[in-house]
Amino acid sequence: MISEQIISIDNLGKKEGLVKLIDDIEGKALLTHFLQNLNYGDKKYNEKQALLKFKKFIEYSSEESDRNINVNDVFQGLLLEVNKVPFPSPKNANFEFIDLFAGIGGFRLALQNVGGKCVYTSEWNRDAQRTYKENFGEFPFGDITKEKNKSYIPDKFDILCAGFPCQAFSIAGYQKGFADTRGTLFFDIEQIVEKHKPKVVFLENVKNLVSHDNGNTFKTIIDILEKKLGYKTYFNVLNSATHANIPQNRERIFIVAFNPKKVKNHAEFKFPNPVKLTKTIHDCLDKGKQADHYYYKKDHPYFPELKKAMVTNDTVYQWRRVYARENKSKLCPTLTANMGAGGHNVPLIIDEYGIRKLTPKECFAFQGYPIGKYILPPIANSKLYMQAGNSVTTTLVQRIAEEILKVL
């Protein structure tokens, strides 16, 4: 009997007994995508290529043992592994979507919650890939700028999701009436939309995208979607605190673009209305004492100023170089990716045990991830903080998705 450790997808890249496994992100992505689709009766997803990868993962070695590997046992073990996760694909999906710049799966969690099936995902960061796999059972394909990774996208799907990175790209010129976006990550989205023509393009980015380069950057994106690709666009800046009942002050621009040839009633789309904020920061904070390394010791150079400034446990504070700033709205300030770049960037609270940083688990809760169910793998806290800051607020994305589905 082959041990669970040997057949684990996490161990692809190691040699264990009779099974030689190859460290191959593309192979892991191919195989896990194939296995998840197979579990729901769909063999079409790159079957030939996935099975070729599987054969490469298995090597017989008569020198090491006189018994043969039961290939079916290995295959069934991997099939079980990709589906024994907190958030497997729904068995009866209402629509299909792809997840680009997937991060740790905020879009995927939201769209699965409303009945969608993810048929392709891409994310280049290795640590984010690990978190994604732990929760959804799939390794994302890597860098979406590579044509090889684009080639695995299914021909047909309904919605393209992308919380694409906001790079300060400059406008290089105009070609055929459109601003040139070559060399930017949005250009890769453009290529994919042009080829596959999904019903909906669902994008998220920082609020400042609207004003970047005097509005030219945002105008470029809208012009590409509307004038070149022929989509009808709708956009709005929404706050997690006002539109998702999440006590975090987080403003983001959302763009929803419809293919008018496939969605005739696109004009019926409306962004969700504000909702009353009933949750407080305490709904996202862990009770009891946390690990010692989260607390500021009395001999820390910031401690005297922190102690003087932090007087209530009903809000979240930030250290701003020389002073502690209170969030007077009693919300968590916007979580950012640079929380992973230095401990002083992590928001602070005061509890009955002292002054401390938010834990990564709490940061994920402030992004709407299910507390106690969403898995945080054993990687450095700096990586987890960065993942939380880079993510979308899943409950806000879900509310927008619900409005999209009303139109579809």
Secondary structure, DSSP 8 states (H G I E B T S, - for coil): ---HHHH-GGGTTSEETTEE----HHHHHHHHHHHHHHHTT---TTHHHHHHHHHHH----TTT-SS---HHHHHHHHHHHHHSSSS---SS-SEEEEEES-TTTHHHHHHHHTTEEEEEEB---HHHHHHHHHHHS---BS-TTSHHHHTTS-S--SEEEE-----------EETTEE--TTSHHHHHHHHHHHH--SEEEEEEEGGGGTGGGGHHHHHHHHIIIIIT--EEEEEEEEHHHHSS-SB--EEEEEEEE-TTT-TTGGG------------GGGTS--S---GGGB--TTSTTHHHHHHH---SSS-EEE-SSSEEE-TTSSB----GGGGG-GGGS-EEEETTEEEE--HHHHHHTTT--TTTS---SS-HHHHHHHHHHS--HHHHHHHHHHHHHH-
